[in-house]
Every structure is written in C-alpha cells, then in structure tokens.
Amino acid sequence: MKRKTLVILLIIPFLLGILSFVTVTILTRAIAVDISDISWNYRQNEGFKTNNTYKLEATPVSNPNNILADGNDLIWSLSNSSSDDVAEIVHNDDNFNLKVNKEGEIDVTCSNEKKTVSKTFHAYCYDKGVIIVNYKGNVSGQSSKSYLDFGQYDPSYSSLEYDGLHTVASKVKLDIQCVIDTDEHSSYRVLSKSDNISFDDGSKEISFNGYGDAFITFVSSLDDSVSNTYRFNIVKDGVNVYNYNDLLMCTNKSSTGHPVVMQTSLGSLADVYVASGVDPSNEKKILYKNELKSDAKTDKLFGNYSFDTDSFSFSNEYYEFESTYHTTYIDEFNETNKDALSEPVSKKLIAGIRAQKDLYGNGFTINLNNLAFPRNGAPDKIRNGIIVPDANKDYFHGPLPYIGIGDISTNPFVEAYAQDNVGLLLDGDNITLDNIRIQNSDAQNDMYNYFYTGTVLEVNGKNNTVQNSVLSNGKNIIRAFSTDGLTIDNSILKDSGEFLLLVGSNLENKVDKSKEASIVMPDGSTKTSQFTSYYDSQGDANDGFNMDNMVQSILTDGLSQPSQSSGKTFESIQNGLDNDENIIDSNGSKKYDAVINVKDTSFANSGVFSIGVETSFNGPMMYNGSPTSIIGLLGSMGMTCKYDQIGGTSYPIKLNITGNSLFYDWKDIDDIMTSALIYEQLSLLLASLGKDFEGMSIDDFFKVKDVLKKSAESNGYLYKINDKNYLNTAVVFYGGGLNSSDVEIESSDSNMIFSKKETLDMLMSYFSGGYTNSIAAALARAVLCVTGSHPFYFYSNGKLNLNEGEKPYLFDQSPSDDLRR
C-alpha cells in the first residue's frame, strides 16, 4: 500500500468511525404530507332536530408550499351513538349531510380520508326540546376527552418579569341555549350542580370554590323532561393559558412552575398569518404580513414577533440548561485548546418551554416552528441542500458534540452527536403531560429539514406521564434518558428525522483498570497482561504487546482475505474495555437505570427506527486515542484533541411495550441511514486517493443496511414490491458499546406480530471479507475503533406469510389522530 494512501487511511478510520454513527442518525427522504388542520364553525356541542337533514361543512387547511399525500380529501363519520340509528351520514356528490332520525346523542367527526387529521363535535338530536351548553371560549375540536379542563386561576402580570406571575380566580362563561318546540330562546333554570362551583345566572359565569370533577345541570322552565348536564374538570392550582406570554409566565419565567391548562393553540407564522411572498435574499424563506389567515388554526402565535424587523425575541424567553448527557469530549477539547479558544465550547442547550408541573392541553397544539426551525437558514449544497441555521438569527443550531474531528467551536469536519435542543422539557418528577399536540416544526416534504429542529419532548425526571397526546415533527420526538417510571399512554409519535422514541441512560461505568487483560492472539492462543501494561502502552512497551500496536495491525493487515482471527482479537480487546460492574451481577440479573412503559401508543414515519435504544461508544479510540498514529496526524494538521476515557459501558434500561401499541413504520431498507452529507464529505477526501476510491460511499464499509437486509430476508421479514425491500422498523439497539438494555413487547392486537430479537453482528461482518477492495476493508474495521464492536439488535415485523396481492399489516397506513377512548 502506498505511503500516501496509508497516511490518509490513518485519519480516515477515525473520521469514518464517527461518520458511521452520524449515518445512523441522519436521513434524507422526500415525502408527501397531510393537511395541517380542518377549519369549521361548529362548537363543542350542537343541536339538531329529528327528521331533518343538515349539510356538514368544513375546509381542509394546508401549506400551499407542501406536496399533499393522497387520502387528504375530507370525509365525515359518526361514533359513540347513545342508541342505534340516531343519525346517519348521507354522501351525495361532493356533499356530506347529517340525517337525524331520532332523539339521542352522537359524535360527529370530520377527517381526511387517512384519518390522520380530524375534528369532532357532540350532537344532541332532539324532537320537542333540547338544552345546549357550551364554553364561550376556544375549543380545539381535537380533545381526547368528552369534557374540558379549566385551571382554578387566570394569569395576571404587568411584564415578563421572572416570578412576576400573579393569579386571579378563574371564571368560565357559558353559552346556554334552550329550545322548546320552535322557541330557540326558551327559559331554563339550574337544577343541580357540584359543590365546588357557583353559578351567576345573570352573567352566565361559573366560579370555582374548589377543584376536581364538576358539573351543572340545567332544566327547561317549561318542560322538566328537557335538561342537560355540562361536565368539566377543575385543575388544582392550574393556570389557564390564553397566549404565548401566559405560557412563559407559568413555565420559563417561574422558578417553581405552575400547572398549565391550555385554552388556545400556539401556532407558527404559517399557521396564523397570510404569506406575503419570498424573501428576495433567501428563496427558502417565506415572509408574512400582519393579516390573519381566514382559516387560521389560531390567532395566537408561539413567540413575540416584530413585523417591522422580521424577528422574534426568544433569546430573552427560552430556558437554558446544561446537558445531562456525557460531555467529556467537550471538557477535554476545551482544556486542550484553552489558549486558542476565545471562549469555551458551551455545554448548554435551550428548551422552548420548561414544564415543572402538569400540563393539560384540551387538544390544543403548540407548534414551536418559529423557534426550532432554521427559518433564516439557507440550503448548503455540500450538505445536499439541507437548510443550515443562520448563526445570528436562528436559535436551534444542532445537538452538542459527543465526539468530533476538527475545531468543534467553529466548523468541525465531522461530529457524532449527543443531546439536542428541546421544544418542551418535562423537568422534574411526577409530571403529567395530557391531551396536547406538540410539534417542533411545520410539516416538511424533505425529512432532511428536521435535522436542526431538535427534540420535541425531553423528559428529565422520574415517574412522569405522557398521555392522550400527539407529538410530531422533529429530529427526535421523545428523548428519555434515566427516566425511571416514565409512562407513555394512548399517544401518537410520528414524523421524525431520526427516532420517534430515543431511550438510554446518563449513567456509565468507565474501564476497570484493576482487572487483567486477556487477549486472543491471531494464532488462537490467549495471552494475558496487567491491564494498564496492555491498554496504556505504546510502541515497544510491554514487549510490544499492547492495544495500540495490535489495533494498528488489525486496521492494515490481511485486508484482502477474510480474517476471523483478527475479529476474535478485536473482540477480546473490546471485552477488556467493557465494565459491567454493578450493572450485571453474577446471576445475570441486571440493574436497570430506568424502566419505561409504553401502552396503547402508535409509531409512524421515523427517519431511522421508531424506537432507538442507545448505548455509549466504547472503542479503543474512545479509551485513549488508539491507534495513536491518528492522534499524531491530527496534531500535525492543527486538529489538537485529547481522547481520554470518553466512552464507557452504559447502564441498561428496560422498555415495556403493551396494549394496543402499533407500528406504522414500514420503509425500504435503502431509505434507512442514507446521508448525502456524509457521502459528499467522503467523496472530497477519497477523491484525492485516486481510482481505487472512485464511487466509494459509506455503505461500502459501514454495512449496517446490508447486514440488516440479509438478516431480515433470511428470516422472512421483508415485504418485496417494485424492487424495494420493506421492513417495519420498530426497535433498534445501537451504539457499539455493550448494550444490556431489554425491550419486552406484548401487543393486544393479534395482527401486530413482531420478530424475535435479531442480532446484527457488525464485528464479524467487518472481518468476513466481501469488500470491493482492501481500502474498503480497512475502513470497515476502522469503524470499530470508535464505536466499539458489540452487535446491534433489532425488532421488526414477524415472518410474512402473504397471499398474492396481499399487503402486510399496517403497510401504507397511518394512525388515526382521534385518541378518544
């Protein structure tokens, strides 16, 4: 091998070891999207007289710049009827009508054909008379409950001063309509009510004397048989939120936080205002004028926006926190380069909203696009058109580095990523997030555009609950590390650039230097040594028997032939770096850092897999920079860095998936982990090496897709159609270090059949031959130097036994967003 090739190979292995991880977490995929909302004029409760037919009217709402998927025409349906044949939907031409047959109650729903977007109202079908009771404020039409939540208090403040929130007693104003025969304004009276409320007949206002379930029953003054009971819930100490600043005062601007009860949606500029055109200096940026859309989801914006300066004031409003994940590399980089850095690389992240108390959503939406999406950014051609944030005008600039190459304070060559910025941070214990829709971005036709949008929901605490909610549109949807007792119930997680649920632990063991190194030699014999003598020596030290020498040899020797012996050697080196003390006892029992329960929850349209179970990198490079030839070369190139026990052995977590939990995450395997960003970076490097590197991409040496495809095919999991290989990508265990986490799946849906836990043995694939040339083989082995050599695992759909023309369960389908039980 020529010296030039060898020298570059010494640095490329490290680059590609990191790049292999980045590949796991980046996807570019063009998709069509659904409508964003349905506009109508129906209240929570409506009345309809029997033996009449009523035209049903609604309008789909979508971003005109998006490509809509099929199945987005509006349809109407009925559910939860009090008895048979109360009403029916009559569809004539393009019209839908409600035909009322007899007295009773029924829910009326408008949705797109795919049922991914819907709204519902409750219909009272009457003959002689009816009383209809409605809250005079906003209702979402998308609540998972039949009743509304109200806070005990309304907010009061004069400025956005920290801890400046005062509260006043809340009142609920009702709209009450009593219809008797043809009189639509007949009189009524209060028949009964719960003890925790008072009612003023003149103002039609309810005052709260307590909290909990509440009701008030009205009866006609003319006909005692005509009555109605209005039920609702009063949240103890809850504060009603009517706009963005109210939300700030209850969360980011409060030292202890207040329970939040949403009474409005908070939208993006595209949700609320009329577009005025494209920014002449940035064709990707849409401008808006101070005019509400006629079909606006809400008139309340997430953020304080100035039309004059086209800017938000989030810098004074978001919550800043220090990363709870591993930041050893940042610390070492800052220490090594302290004389050259104008300021240290920060370990801080931002959250749009920090909730320390319960948050009740009433089915409303919080869209953090104004904060999380790089609205002022521009496409980067080197990055295949990904929109990169503007350094001064945008707020989310990507996750912190876990490990990197180059100057991570400015423009590193490459990074592997750790914790990211957050839309909503659940920060504390015993917090409930209920009946809310949260998204970090407007819907995107290019999933690459989710790359900088951060994590939609980060959970930091124990015994927290996410229920009856739809979370979507972010790089990751929920990230939960060291979150013992977390429950995710009756929810939908969808539309991510990476994972829908990313779980792991913040705890890890560093290496145990007191143990003995036991290394399998190329001839199959085993040689032992004191740990530090083997793992910390270089060159001729310890008679040349050291990790640095052996890893260097493994990278460059015997590349043209399969080398199972080298694989066994590397495996023994890896075993010495692992430390499962206090993680796995002598009986094989595990000490879980967290147990997480997922119940009756649907997963759809991830970039990689629905659920990622992460573990730390723990290869030789992460321990001490082996092989040290790379470190020397980096120093000569001005890329000063230090690699001292950056990795480790992660504590395991346990994930239980139960009930009617469904995975709608079918994708062509070739669509997993595809990154033109990485390809473009590699092509620039590899092109300098000549024709041996022409056309080489990361898939030539980091063969996760190839190994996954072979495993899925051999087990009968693949659905093959139109030259594509589809797999329901449910759960993947990844990282390269020892991953002792467990996932147990027990679905109540007999059609939702899962595979067993399958192994992706990346180690042996790297040493089994089958590479196009020796360079690809060397690069493949180099991946192990950073990540570690432990296998990945996955769960997918079970073995397929399909009839001709039959599709797999949930293939090409999407979860209904109607979460009513």
Buried (B, 14 or more C-beta within 10 A) or exposed (E): EEEEBEEBBBBBBBBBBBBBBBBBBBBBBEBEBBBBBBBBEBBBBBBBBBEEEBEBEBEBBBBEEBEBBEBBEBBBBBEEBEEEEBBBBBEEEEEBBBBBBBBBBBBBBBBBEBBBBBBBBBBBBBEBBBBBBBBEBBBBBBBBBEBBBBBBBBBEBEEBEEEEBEBEEBBBEBBBBBBBEEEEEBEBEEBEBBEBBEBEEEEBBBBBEEBEEBBBBBBBEBBEEBBBBBBBBBBEEBBBBBBBBBBBBBBBBBEEBBBBBBBBBBBBBBBBBBBEEEBEEBEBBBBBEEEEBEBBBBBBBBBBBEEEEBBBEBEEBBBEBEBBBBBBBBBBBBEBBEEEBEEBBBBEBBBBBBBBBBBBBBBBBBBBBBBBBBBBBBBEEEBBBBBBBBEEEBBBBBBBBBBBBBBBBEEBBBBBBBBBBBBBBBBBBEBBBBBBBBBBBBBBBBBBBBBBBBBBBBBBBBBBBBBBBBBBBBBBBBBBBBBBBBBBBBBBBBBBBBBBBBBBBBBBBBBBBEEEBBBBBBEEEEEEBBBBBBBBBBEEBBEEBBBBBBBBBBBBEBBEEBBEBBBBBBBBBBBBBBBBEEBBEEEEEBEBBBBBBBBBBBBBBBBBBBBBBBBBBBBBBBBBBBBBBBBEBBEEEEBEBBBBBBBBBBBBBBBBBBBEBBBBBBBBBEBBBBBBBBBBBBBEBBEEBEEBBEEBBBBBBBBBBBBBBEBBBEBEBBBEEEEEBBBBBBBBBBBBBBBBBBBEBEBEEEEBBBBEEBEBBBBBBBBBEEBEBBBBBBBBBBBBBBBBBBBBBBBBBBEBEEEEEEBBBBBEBBBBBBBBE
